[in-house]
Amino acid sequence: MIFQELHKRADKAGQPPGTAVYTGKKKSQETRVTVLIYSEQDFKESQGTTLEEVLPAQPMPGMTWIHVEGLQNVALIEHLGKAYHIHPLTIEDILNVDQRPKVEDFEGYVFITLKMLTWNEKKQTFSTAQVSFVLGKNFLLSFQESENTYFKSIRERLKSSTRQRMRQQGSDYLVYRLMDAIVDYYFVVLEGLGDQIEEIENAIITDPKPQNTRSIYRLKRQVMIIRKSIWPMREAISHLIQMEETFTPFTRIYLRDLYDHVVQAIDTVETCRDILASMLDVYLSSLTNRMNEIMKTLTIIATIFIPITFIASFYGMNFQDMPELHWRHGYAMVIGVMLSMTCVMLVYFRRKRWI
């Protein structure tokens, strides 16, 4: 995945700064735009695939939230950027879906980009997608790389009641709620990976197998991707808390709580990294211990057979005048000596706690 990002960067080489190029996977679905215009008393929602379908002919009072799902329609995003006086570098960052989570302060708006993690319960894995926000005084533009239901509940709450806190607050509180919804799903993904780590850990302790190493390396790669997605958010949210002109004291309190949640997620990621790093050592130690047990068993068996083999080889020599060679009870005596020596050695090994 890291090298795929490098290939995408290489494809943009030679182009001037601010060039709008979508770097994500080309999908057949159309870009869908949802516009919500609301105040404490009024609410209006419209959906479509073009800005002409959804944007009102005349500006309406209240808060405007424009949500774009799918970034394939570069012309639509550029048109929206011109309508809200968005810098070309911001448009470039929105379309470049391999951005590092960050916060940038421009004249008239704040640009926020972060990663959205989605857990697939059936495949027991997760996917990443980029989400970008352009936060203005009375508007919020959100750009979502892929379709999901993260923000559906927030839209429903805005629509359901005038008593909703989001209807009473500004765009700064709305962007906090959207970011909080994204961070909540981080813990869903971490919980799913944690369950897989525990399963592999138990398998390594009880019955280590070669496929365990492949599972460990797969999980280490996934944890690395999660760390890359979550770790920069601590710096980004800390930057937002310091923006006193953009965020009200009411919203900054909630941003501090969001900061704590991100720190908890980072601590969980670091714990998973440490566990996976030690699991490979545990696997190698388990293999070594298992090999030592096998070698000990084989050594004991070989040691028991050394005197027996000596006696058998001694009386197997082809001499005519050997004592007891023609004795009537010679065979029984040799067998008895062999069994006696075996019993004595087993008792000795037992007292030494070698077996």
VOPA-753106 format. One line per 4 residues: number of its first residue (from 1); their letters; for each residue x, y, z of C-alpha. Coordinates in pm, 1 decimal. Layout:
REM VOPA-753106
NUM = A = X:Y:Z | ...
//
This chain:
REM VOPA-753106
1 = MIFQ = 0.0:0.0:0.0 | 287.6:236.1:75.9 | 441.7:173.3:-264.4 | 103.2:226.7:-432.2
5 = ELHK = 97.8:575.1:-280.5 | 445.3:639.4:-419.7 | 326.1:536.1:-765.4 | 36.7:782.1:-740.1
9 = RADK = 275.7:1057.6:-638.2 | 502.3:970.8:-928.5 | 211.8:998.5:-1173.0 | 166.4:1364.7:-1074.1
13 = AGQP = 531.6:1450.8:-1130.0 | 585.3:1752.1:-1354.9 | 240.6:1904.1:-1302.7 | 212.7:2256.8:-1161.3
17 = PGTA = 98.5:2307.2:-797.5 | -277.4:2320.7:-755.2 | -353.0:2082.5:-1044.0 | -681.3:1904.3:-970.6
21 = VYTG = -618.3:1533.2:-1028.5 | -812.0:1254.4:-858.4 | -563.3:994.1:-732.3 | -809.4:735.5:-599.2
25 = KKKS = -956.7:429.1:-764.7 | -1181.1:497.5:-1060.1 | -1533.0:387.8:-971.9 | -1847.8:359.6:-1178.1
29 = QETR = -2070.2:529.3:-920.7 | -2166.9:891.2:-975.9 | -2062.4:1170.4:-746.6 | -2357.7:1250.5:-520.9
33 = VTVL = -2413.1:1586.3:-354.0 | -2629.2:1641.3:-46.0 | -2710.0:1994.9:69.5 | -2854.8:2068.4:413.4
37 = IYSE = -2954.9:2423.8:497.9 | -3082.4:2467.3:850.2 | -3131.2:2700.9:1139.4 | -3288.4:2653.7:1478.6
41 = QDFK = -3637.1:2680.2:1324.4 | -3596.3:2571.2:958.7 | -3448.6:2273.1:779.3 | -3411.8:2193.1:408.6
45 = ESQG = -3240.5:1897.2:243.6 | -3178.0:1824.3:-124.7 | -2978.3:1560.0:-311.6 | -2853.4:1528.6:-666.5
49 = TTLE = -2557.1:1466.8:-893.1 | -2501.5:1828.2:-1003.5 | -2473.8:2152.5:-810.7 | -2756.5:2305.7:-1012.7
53 = EVLP = -2994.8:2043.3:-875.5 | -2915.5:2097.5:-511.1 | -2797.3:2454.4:-458.1 | -3072.0:2716.3:-419.1
57 = AQPM = -3088.1:2997.1:-672.1 | -3073.1:3256.5:-392.7 | -2865.3:3230.3:-75.6 | -3071.4:3119.8:221.1
61 = PGMT = -3016.9:3226.2:581.9 | -2880.0:2973.4:826.1 | -2609.9:2712.6:823.1 | -2518.5:2532.3:497.0
65 = WIHV = -2367.1:2184.9:491.1 | -2270.2:2048.1:149.5 | -2165.7:1683.3:153.6 | -2001.0:1528.9:-154.5
69 = EGLQ = -1976.1:1148.0:-181.7 | -1733.9:1027.4:-445.7 | -1449.3:1235.2:-587.7 | -1451.4:1115.5:-947.4
73 = NVAL = -1624.7:1428.7:-1077.9 | -1331.9:1667.5:-1066.7 | -1519.1:1940.1:-1254.8 | -1798.3:1944.9:-995.0
77 = IEHL = -1550.5:1980.7:-708.6 | -1365.1:2257.8:-889.2 | -1695.5:2436.5:-950.8 | -1786.3:2407.5:-583.5
81 = GKAY = -1441.7:2535.8:-487.8 | -1484.4:2845.9:-704.0 | -1828.7:2913.6:-559.0 | -1682.9:2921.2:-204.6
85 = HIHP = -1346.0:3075.1:-300.0 | -1143.7:2768.0:-210.2 | -771.3:2781.2:-286.3 | -652.0:2552.8:-571.6
89 = LTIE = -405.0:2382.7:-335.2 | -697.2:2283.5:-115.1 | -881.0:2135.3:-414.5 | -565.0:1943.5:-501.7
93 = DILN = -543.6:1804.0:-147.2 | -911.5:1703.7:-151.1 | -862.4:1501.3:-469.5 | -533.1:1351.2:-353.3
97 = VDQR = -676.3:1073.9:-136.1 | -339.2:973.9:9.4 | -302.4:1287.1:218.1 | -165.5:1274.9:569.5
101 = PKVE = -428.5:1388.1:826.0 | -371.3:1758.2:881.6 | -523.4:2101.5:946.7 | -449.7:2411.0:738.2
105 = DFEG = -572.8:2763.5:804.8 | -661.6:2967.7:496.9 | -817.1:3308.4:461.2 | -1189.1:3261.1:514.7
109 = YVFI = -1186.6:2889.3:595.6 | -1007.6:2602.4:767.5 | -915.1:2289.3:576.0 | -921.0:1954.5:761.9
113 = TLKM = -841.7:1616.1:617.3 | -839.9:1280.9:797.4 | -880.7:908.7:740.4 | -1199.6:709.7:781.8
117 = LTWN = -1167.7:342.4:882.2 | -1444.9:91.4:808.2 | -1455.1:-259.9:954.4 | -1578.8:-544.6:735.0
121 = EKKQ = -1725.2:-803.7:970.9 | -1756.3:-1069.5:698.4 | -1396.6:-1046.5:572.9 | -1256.1:-960.1:916.8
125 = TFST = -1054.9:-670.2:778.2 | -1085.3:-294.4:733.7 | -1066.6:-36.7:458.5 | -949.7:324.7:460.6
129 = AQVS = -1097.3:627.6:291.2 | -1017.2:996.0:301.9 | -1255.8:1261.1:432.0 | -1193.1:1632.9:390.3
133 = FVLG = -1369.3:1931.9:547.1 | -1370.9:2295.1:445.7 | -1496.8:2488.9:746.8 | -1623.2:2841.7:699.0
137 = KNFL = -1815.5:3085.1:913.8 | -2165.1:2970.9:812.1 | -2088.2:2675.6:588.1 | -1922.7:2336.3:589.8
141 = LSFQ = -1809.9:2145.0:282.9 | -1734.4:1775.2:335.2 | -1578.3:1550.4:73.5 | -1598.0:1175.0:120.8
145 = ESEN = -1399.6:936.4:-95.8 | -1635.0:637.9:-68.3 | -1996.0:586.5:29.9 | -2088.4:473.5:382.8
149 = TYFK = -2339.0:550.9:655.2 | -2113.9:728.0:904.1 | -2292.6:1061.3:877.4 | -2644.7:931.5:820.7
153 = SIRE = -2737.9:946.7:1188.6 | -2613.6:1305.4:1211.6 | -2830.4:1408.7:916.4 | -3127.2:1234.7:1074.4
157 = RLKS = -3075.0:1416.1:1402.9 | -3050.5:1749.5:1227.9 | -3375.8:1675.6:1053.4 | -3564.7:1525.8:1346.2
161 = STRQ = -3591.0:1806.7:1599.9 | -3529.5:2177.2:1645.2 | -3400.9:2102.1:1995.0 | -3092.2:1932.9:1859.5
165 = RMRQ = -2775.2:2101.3:1981.9 | -2637.2:2101.6:1627.1 | -2930.4:2318.2:1513.7 | -2843.2:2571.4:1782.8
169 = QGSD = -2466.3:2577.9:1726.3 | -2256.1:2682.5:1428.8 | -2045.9:2501.9:1171.4 | -1762.2:2449.5:1419.4
173 = YLVY = -1977.4:2220.7:1633.3 | -2102.6:2034.4:1325.5 | -1750.1:1953.7:1208.1 | -1670.0:1832.3:1559.0
177 = RLMD = -1966.3:1592.9:1548.6 | -1855.0:1456.2:1212.6 | -1499.7:1405.4:1335.3 | -1627.7:1242.1:1653.0
181 = AIVD = -1829.7:992.9:1445.6 | -1515.9:902.0:1250.0 | -1303.6:856.7:1563.6 | -1570.2:632.0:1720.7
185 = YYFV = -1528.1:384.1:1435.5 | -1153.7:369.1:1502.7 | -1232.8:172.2:1816.8 | -1454.3:-67.3:1619.6
189 = VLEG = -1161.3:-145.8:1389.6 | -917.1:-174.5:1680.0 | -1152.6:-411.9:1860.2 | -1173.4:-635.7:1554.0
193 = LGDQ = -795.2:-644.6:1514.7 | -752.7:-703.1:1887.9 | -968.3:-1015.6:1867.9 | -753.8:-1149.4:1582.3
197 = IEEI = -434.8:-1077.6:1775.0 | -565.4:-1269.3:2076.8 | -660.8:-1568.5:1860.0 | -316.2:-1586.2:1700.4
201 = ENAI = -147.0:-1539.6:2037.8 | -338.4:-1834.7:2183.2 | -257.8:-2045.5:1877.1 | 112.5:-1966.4:1906.4
205 = ITDP = 123.7:-2062.9:2273.0 | -72.4:-2386.7:2235.5 | 26.4:-2511.6:1888.9 | 267.0:-2292.2:1686.6
209 = KPQN = 248.6:-2342.7:1311.2 | 428.7:-2182.7:1014.1 | 111.8:-2002.1:898.0 | 113.3:-1809.1:1224.5
213 = TRSI = 406.4:-1602.7:1097.4 | 207.3:-1496.0:789.6 | -80.6:-1389.5:1011.3 | 155.4:-1190.9:1234.4
217 = YRLK = 309.5:-1004.9:941.5 | -36.1:-934.0:795.7 | -155.2:-786.1:1125.1 | 164.8:-584.9:1164.6
221 = RQVM = 104.3:-430.5:824.0 | -256.2:-346.5:913.0 | -156.1:-192.1:1244.9 | 103.4:14.8:1061.8
225 = IIRK = -167.1:150.2:828.0 | -392.8:232.4:1124.5 | -107.4:406.3:1305.0 | -36.8:614.7:997.4
229 = SIWP = -405.1:714.7:985.8 | -456.6:793.3:1354.9 | -125.8:925.9:1485.8 | -127.6:1262.9:1296.4
233 = MREA = -480.4:1337.3:1422.6 | -349.6:1421.5:1768.9 | -151.1:1709.9:1624.3 | -441.2:1814.6:1400.7
237 = ISHL = -699.0:1827.6:1682.5 | -453.3:2008.7:1906.9 | -424.0:2270.9:1632.2 | -802.1:2305.1:1615.2
241 = IQME = -828.8:2357.8:1991.7 | -595.9:2655.6:1963.0 | -810.1:2826.6:1694.6 | -1006.0:3055.3:1924.6
245 = ETFT = -1141.4:3268.2:1638.3 | -1284.0:2966.1:1451.2 | -1405.6:2748.8:1738.1 | -1617.3:2879.1:2022.2
249 = PFTR = -1531.6:2797.3:2386.0 | -1834.6:2565.8:2387.0 | -1697.2:2358.1:2097.2 | -1336.7:2360.2:2219.6
253 = IYLR = -1446.8:2171.8:2531.6 | -1575.3:1891.3:2308.8 | -1261.2:1903.9:2095.7 | -1054.2:1837.7:2407.1
257 = DLYD = -1268.9:1531.1:2472.3 | -1212.7:1422.7:2111.2 | -839.8:1470.2:2163.9 | -855.4:1230.6:2460.6
261 = HVVQ = -1033.3:970.4:2246.0 | -764.7:995.4:1978.9 | -491.6:954.0:2241.5 | -668.9:641.9:2369.8
265 = AIDT = -684.0:503.4:2015.5 | -312.8:576.7:1968.1 | -229.5:399.9:2295.2 | -427.6:97.8:2177.2
269 = VETC = -241.3:96.8:1845.3 | 93.7:111.6:2023.6 | -13.0:-173.7:2250.7 | -105.0:-382.3:1945.4
273 = RDIL = 233.8:-303.8:1789.9 | 418.1:-413.9:2103.1 | 215.7:-735.4:2127.3 | 276.5:-822.8:1761.7
277 = ASML = 647.8:-746.2:1797.0 | 672.5:-984.6:2092.2 | 451.0:-1250.0:1932.5 | 716.3:-1333.9:1673.3
281 = DVYL = 969.3:-1387.9:1953.1 | 715.9:-1603.4:2136.7 | 659.6:-1805.2:1818.0 | 1033.3:-1864.2:1768.1
285 = SSLT = 1073.5:-1951.5:2137.4 | 783.6:-2195.3:2113.7 | 941.9:-2364.2:1813.3 | 1275.6:-2382.7:1997.1
289 = NRMN = 1114.2:-2531.1:2307.4 | 925.2:-2781.6:2097.5 | 1243.7:-2880.9:1917.2 | 1424.0:-2916.0:2250.0
293 = EIMK = 1152.9:-3150.0:2378.2 | 1181.3:-3362.2:2064.7 | 1559.5:-3372.5:2086.6 | 1543.5:-3463.7:2456.2
297 = TLTI = 1309.8:-3754.0:2384.0 | 1525.5:-3879.6:2099.7 | 1840.4:-3843.4:2310.2 | 1689.5:-4048.5:2593.1
301 = IATI = 1585.3:-4320.7:2350.1 | 1932.2:-4324.9:2191.9 | 2100.2:-4332.5:2534.5 | 1889.1:-4629.1:2644.4
305 = FIPI = 1981.8:-4823.6:2331.6 | 2358.3:-4758.4:2358.6 | 2431.5:-5032.2:2622.2 | 2177.3:-5265.3:2461.1
309 = TFIA = 2347.2:-5220.5:2125.7 | 2686.6:-5280.7:2287.5 | 2577.0:-5612.3:2437.3 | 2410.5:-5721.7:2113.5
313 = SFYG = 2716.6:-5631.0:1907.6 | 2953.6:-5790.3:2161.0 | 2782.5:-6127.5:2145.7 | 2742.5:-6093.1:1772.2
317 = MNFQ = 3115.8:-6134.9:1711.2 | 3209.1:-6446.5:1509.8 | 3447.1:-6623.8:1750.6 | 3423.9:-6994.6:1825.9
321 = DMPE = 3545.7:-6999.0:2187.8 | 3343.5:-6714.3:2339.7 | 3208.3:-6777.2:2694.5 | 2834.6:-6840.7:2725.1
325 = LHWR = 2808.9:-6865.6:2345.2 | 2674.1:-7221.7:2361.2 | 2521.1:-7191.1:2707.3 | 2162.6:-7315.3:2731.9
329 = HGYA = 2038.6:-7010.1:2928.0 | 2254.9:-6749.5:2749.9 | 1976.2:-6594.1:2546.4 | 1750.2:-6541.0:2848.4
333 = MVIG = 2038.3:-6399.0:3048.6 | 2125.3:-6141.7:2781.5 | 1762.8:-6034.8:2746.6 | 1736.9:-6000.4:3124.1
337 = VMLS = 2053.1:-5790.2:3142.2 | 1921.8:-5564.3:2866.8 | 1588.5:-5511.7:3039.2 | 1755.2:-5453.8:3375.8
341 = MTCV = 1986.4:-5190.5:3231.5 | 1691.3:-5017.5:3063.0 | 1496.0:-5004.9:3389.7 | 1795.1:-4876.7:3585.3
345 = MLVY = 1854.8:-4599.9:3330.7 | 1488.5:-4496.4:3330.1 | 1487.9:-4475.9:3710.2 | 1807.7:-4271.6:3701.8
349 = FRRK = 1666.1:-4030.1:3440.0 | 1350.4:-3996.9:3644.7 | 1540.0:-3905.8:3961.6 | 1739.7:-3648.3:3766.7
353 = RWI = 1407.3:-3510.3:3634.1 | 1522.3:-3546.7:3277.7 | 1193.2:-3720.2:3194.7
//
